Amino acid sequence: MTRFAALALSAALLSTPALAEAEKYVLDASHSQILFSYNHLGYSTNWGMFSGFNGEIMFDQANPAASSVSVSFPVKTMLTGWQERFDHFMSADFFGASDEEMVTFTSTGIEVTGEKTARITGDLTLNDVTKSVVLEATLNQAGDHPMANQPWAGFSATTTLLRSDYNLGMFAPFVSDEVQVQISIEAMKAE
């Protein structure tokens, strides 16, 4: 009887599927945006956006803590809605940005906080300064895209940055040092 039990256990273990691994997803540039906002002298909230950027997610649905994300985009893809503001942001007062200057984010760890939520810690490089930041992230949906007929995932996240941490603190505290960041991305499984 013991021998039969051992054989049955061995057969069950051999027939168990291998543990899932992270799968590569690439950002859908047409449906991924980063919005930022800041208080202007107490009179208004100003908004800006980055869009059309590239990145990849190694997505492990079974073990989200084993996932990772990396994103990069040129500083000059910033949209402010007013050319003079954009020009000022790109000047030596703020970025002094060249055409090649990139913003990058690379995750260093993920802490699962709920069924669809996590804290993603990573290194943000902005204006040639690298600091650790934490994104409060939510998995909006994962499944087959109804039009693309392939696996797709959508995420949102928020964080707060201090401009002065990145040598961008001109006019603070009159123009708020704190910048609120909202992220919304879609990603498709790489082929």
Phi, psi and omega in degrees: 000319180297321180295320178297317180297318179296318178295319180295318178297317179299317180296319180295317180295320180291332182272353178289131180295152179297153178300141179294150177239163178298139178246144183281128173239142177248144182295141171274100186301332183281348181229035179228126182220152170237117177259142174227150180216154181207155180277130180254097174060017182083355183269327185205167170253124178261144183239152172212173185208149165244139181210162177075029184263169183251158176173174178217152177236127168268103193255117177249096183296326181286330182220077185305331180296341179269005179278170176206163180216144172217135184220146174211148177199153179291140176305323186286004172274003179300138175244128179242345182086358180211117187303319181297322178293316178301313180300320179293317179299326182276353181282176180296342176298332182233265187279324188054041193282136170273169179298334184267353185293129185248151165257132180228150173223128177228121182293147176241349178184153178228126176249115179287128183245351181190183182301324181229018183234155179201159170256119179256115176264140180197172179264118176257123175252120184216128179057040179065020176240134178247126179225152174281134177229160178239126176259130172272106192248152178227133170278112181285316182190146173221135180164189180283129179291129185292339180254324182275344180053047175208162180299139186217155176215147178232137183226152170228157181202158176224155172199169174236130179246153170257121180304320184295335176298336185246024180058038180236026191272015180306138179073000176288144007268004183296314166266125192306139174289326180285134176238122178277134182238130176238131184238136174222121183225153168238147180218144180247146178297130180292145181273000000 
